[in-house]
Amino acid sequence: MLKQQLNLKLSQKLSPQQIQLMKLIQLPTLSFEQKLHRELEENPALEAGKETLENEDLDNPQEEDRELIETDDINIDEYLSDDEIPAYRLHANNYSPDDDEKQVPFAAGISFTQFLMDQMRTFSMSETESQIARFLVGSIDETGYIRRSLLDIVDDLAFTENLYVDEDQVQDVLDKVQQLDPAGVGALDLQDCLTIQLQRKTQTPSVALAYEIIVAHFSAFSKKHFDKLMSTLMIDEGQLKEAISEIEKLNPKPGASYASSTKVNSQITPDFTIRILDGELQLSLNGRNAPELHVSASYRNMMEGYKESAVKSKAQQEAVLFIKQKLDAAKWFIDAVKQRNHTLFITMNAIMDYQKDYFLTGDEQKIKPMVLRDIASIIQMDISTVSRVANSKYVDTPYGTRLIKSFFSEGMTNSDGEDVSSIEIRKALETIIDSEDKAKPLTDEELKKELNKKGYPVARRTVAKYRDIIGAPVARLRKKL
């Protein structure tokens, strides 16, 4: 049975330009510059650099249905008018060649695995041992550990290398791998790593005691049961301190020391810069490497030629359709870039004004509670827009380069009725932990009481959460002699 009915539906659709704008807003500076260069390569109607004075400007055309374009409906004059100079013609990057940032090349270096393999060639081994050694070195992770048991390695050699050996053979080769540099590489766990490093140190009484502690009393040491260690080993506090001092000099992640010295230096490119001039904050948007954009003059000349031709062939009509689409895309992109820069600037400017006390002093305790909604209401934009600006962008301040979203935090009311941010509370917690008696570190409950005394009414579970955020372990693990 057929039925007819009338439905009224209200829907909201984003225009292609709005979608393009949102994508541009989300891009950090380097990705945005790459997007500009890709657009220049893909759209011949878009050009970079200063537009010559003889080129007349192209006004924005009326928005038309892009799927149904009739050449008879194209008003060529709209593309050739010079009644108004558009904003992109007046834009200039006011930077001199002296402001260009000089890039310093870095050596590529060799991988950590290759570094270890080169050392293995100094050992005299059979073909089977060399095959085991290559497998073991290939199993070492970036921190320097082999996180597999010997039995698992034996099975892996059989299944993946078709090599049938026993645990003793693997252990013999592993002993050679563990002689490689940096000291401690090839260890199966932390205890093994520290033991290998202590074996290589000059044997003094304190090193020998440290070795005994790691080998025979690692559990008591890791739990910081110092009284138990002194009783079991029959040593005094001074001897234990010297042994622990030797252990603290060891590297728990030997592979990381090589990786950090050979990796290519990564550099954060800030999207904004905040400077203090005569006691006032000054904000600038990083755009010195972004090329100026303008519509191609040659495409404008093509439109002129179409207008002046008396007979318009089918080929000319098809050409002008292509030209119009490229001109539309070029002007849309230029407008989107302009709106992106405007949105980024007003958003960061609102954040700067909101956190003015911090940017003038650098005191993190002056960072106010701030959520996305606060900034969105100031700039009269959607919360999602603020989120796109803050999520992956950095600001260069007089106190260092920081991720913008790090300025956002929840707040609470202190005992004086003032709103304070979670950043301020975490800073206060960090100060308390730094100044505590390390022989008797404060528990979470005691930390809560200390924060309460300072006027922060936090719960114990909140203290535990903030302690994890600042990277402070529980009281037992913060204990020192």
PyMOL commands that set and color helices and strands:
alter all, ss='L'
color gray80, all
select helices_A, chain A and resi 16-26+29-42+71-73+76-80+87-90+97-99+112-120+127-138+150-161+167-177+190-200+205-216+218-222+226-233+237-248+254-262+297-308+314-354+356-361+364-366+372-379+383-391+404-407+422-434+444-453+460-469+475-478
alter helices_A, ss='H'
color red, helices_A
select strands_A, chain A and resi 46-48+272-277+280-285+293-295+394-397+400-403+411-413+419-421
alter strands_A, ss='S'
color yellow, strands_A
deselect
rebuild
show_as cartoon
